[in-house]
Amino acid sequence: MIRCLVVDDEPLALHILEDYIAKVPFLELIKATTNPIEALTMVQEGNIDLVFLDVQMPELTGIQFLKIANGKTKVILTTAYSQYALEGYELDVVDYLLKPIAFDRFFKAAQKAQGIIQPAVKASTPAVEPVHQVQQQQQDFMNDFIFVKSEYKIQKVYLHQILYIEGLKDYISIFTPTERIITLQNMKKMEETLPERHFMRVHKSYIVALNKIDSIERSRIFIGDKIIPVGDTYRDQFFKVIEGKNL
């Protein structure tokens, strides 16, 4: 079970998240509180795996909470204001939920947290999945997106549009069929953010969308006109995944 804490200065928001957590079998609610100082004390004691954290609170903002907690727990931010998304991701949050929060979006964030906190659970998923579950995952993927800071704006990027990602020191370039988006980010964080079912790191400088690969020749991946090398560190795992998709 993932031990959860909910922090929000609005009692109604607390009740909604309490109800949502009760519906998810792998989440256990330890406490729901309007007091961020009390919540921070619990986090520092090491008893909490995941915090659903409001951004705007009078005593202590969610961003301040994150900085003080300093990585001692995983955090999903909850807020009515999208402008905090970038700063939240820079502080390594698991996900960012905009109020009003729908249960299906909450559940996706919870699954993402589970994959980070309990990777063994993720690895034990049966190889053959029900058809309706696969269809739902495909639909979720088509609708899912990330926000990245590019130049002076925060840009939405749909995951199904990404061809590949290239690392450039402290920056990355996200390539879609129509544009190249450059953002201040590192490859490790991007690799953790993207769903591993659809994306894979194949080189220290490249992440590819598996469904966008046109062909593979030896240790080279072809996506359109782009040739991407498969690094020695990633070769065995990459070809293991590819082998699993062969007919």
N, C-alpha and C positions, 0 to 999 in steps of 0.2 A: 504494500500500500504506500502511496505517496502522501506524506503528511502535509496538509495545506493550512495556510493562514490567509484570511481575507481582511484587508485593511481599507476602509472607506469611511469618510465622514458623513455619508448619507445612509441612514438606516435602511431605506428601501433598497438601495444598491446591495447592501449586505445580505438582505433577505433573498434577493434574486440569486446571488452567487451561492448562498447556502443551499438553496433549492437545486441549483445546477450541479453542485458538487455531490449532493446526495444521489443524483441520478447516474453518476459515473462510478463504476465498480472499483476502479483502481485508485480513486481519490478518497482520502480520509480527512474530514474537517477537524482540525485541532481547536481552532478558535476563529471567531469573526468579531472584529473590534473596530470602533471608531477612533481608537487611541493609537497613533503611530509610534509613540514612545514605548508603550507596552509591547507592541508588535516587534519593534526593533530589539528590545531586550530578549524576547523569545528567540529571535533569529540568532542573536549573538550567543545564546546558550547552546545553539546547535541542534535544536529539536524540530526544526522546520525544513522540509525539502523544497516547498514551493509556496510562493506568496502571490496572491492576486492583489495588486497594489494600485490604489487610486493615485493619480498624479497631483491633483490640486486639493491639498488639505491645509488647514490653518496653522497647526503647530509645526508640521514638518512636511514638506512637499515630497512627492514620490521620488523625484530626482535626487533630492538630498538624502532620502532614505537609502536609495541605491548606493550612493557614494559612501555612506557610513557603513552599510552592510558589507561592502567590499568583497562581494562574491561568495559570502557564506551561505547563500541560498539561491535557488533559481527564482526568477521573477517574471510574472506576466502583468504588464501594465494595463490598467482599465481607466478610461477617461473619455470625456465627450469632446476632447480637443485634439485634432490630428497633428498640430504643430510640434507636439512633443515626441513624435515617432522617431525622428532621426536621432535625437539625443538619447532616447531610450535604447535604441539599437547599438549606439556607440558604447553604452554601458552594459552591453551583453545581455539584454533581456531575452527571454524565450520567445515572447510574442507581444503583440500590442492590440488590445481589444477596444474598439470604439463603441461607446454607449449610444443608444440602447443595444445591449449585447444579445444577439440571438443564440439560442442553445446550440445550433449546429456549428456556429463559429466558435463558441466556447469549447465544444467538444474537440474540434480540430486543434485548438491551442493546447488542450489537455493532453491529447495524443502526442503532440510535438514535444511537450515537456516530458512525457513518459519515455519517449525515444532517447532523450538526453539523460534523464535521471536513472532510468532502468533499461539500458541498451540490451540486456539479455532477454527482456520480454519481447522487444522488437525482433530480435534474432530468432525467437522461437515461433514466429508466425508460420502456420502451415504453408507448404509450398503450393498446394492447390487450393485456391480460394473460390468461394461460391461466385457464380457469374454475376449476380446482382451486386456483390461487394466490389468486384473489379470494376463494374460499370460505374458505381458510385465514386470510386477512387479516381477514375478517369474524368468524371464530371467535376469533382473537386479540384483536380489538377487544372482543368481548363479555366476555372474561375479564380484560382489562387493567384496571388501577386505579392510583390515586395515593393517597398518604397526605398529609393536610393537618392542621395543628394548629388546632383549634377549641376555644376556651375552655381547659379544662385537660386535654384529651385529644388524642390523635392519631387521626384518623378516616380510615377507608378509604372512598374514593369510586370506584365503578366508572364508567369513562369512558362507557359506553353509557347511563348514567342522567342524564348532564349535559345540560340543556336549553340553558343559556347562562351566561356568567360576566360579572359587572359589576364594574368597577373603582371603588374608593372611596378615593382618595388612596393611603395605604400599605396598604390592605386590599383584598381582593376578596370578592365574594359568589358562591358557586357555587349555582346553582339546579337542583334536580332536581324530578321530579313531586311529591315528598312533603316536601321540606324546602329550607331556605336555610342554607348553611354559610358562615360568615364566618371568614376566616383572614388572618393577616398575611403578605402576599405582594404582588408587583407584577405588573402585566399582562404585561410583557415576558418575565419568567421563566416565567409560566404558558403564554404563547403558545409558547415554545420547548419546553416539556415535553409539550404535547398533540400528538398526531399530526395533521399538516396535511391528511391525507387525509380526516379527519372533522371538524376544527375550523378556524374561520377568524376572524381578527380583522376586524371590519367597522367599528369605530369606536374612538377612543382609549379608550373606557370599556367596550367590549363585545367578547366573543368568543362566537360562536354555534356550536352543533353543527349541521352542515349537514343531517343527516338528521332534525333536529327542526323544521326550518322548515316551517310550514304554507302560507304564501303570501308573496308579495313584491308590494308596490304602490309604484311609483316608487322612492323611496329609503327605504322602510320595510319592515322584516321583521316578520312576524307569527309568533310562537311561542305557541300557546295564546292567552291574553288579553294577553300582553305585546307591545308595539310597540317595536321596536328600530331606531334610525336608522342609516343607512349613511353614514359620514363621507366627506367629499370625498377624503381621502387614500387611502381603501380602496375607493372605488366602482368604479373601472375593473377592478381585480383581482377583486373580488367578482363582478361581472357577467360577467367572462370565465369564471370557474369555473362559474357558473350556466348560462351559454350552452353550456358543454361537456356539461351534463347534460340539455339540452333535447332533446325528440324532434321 
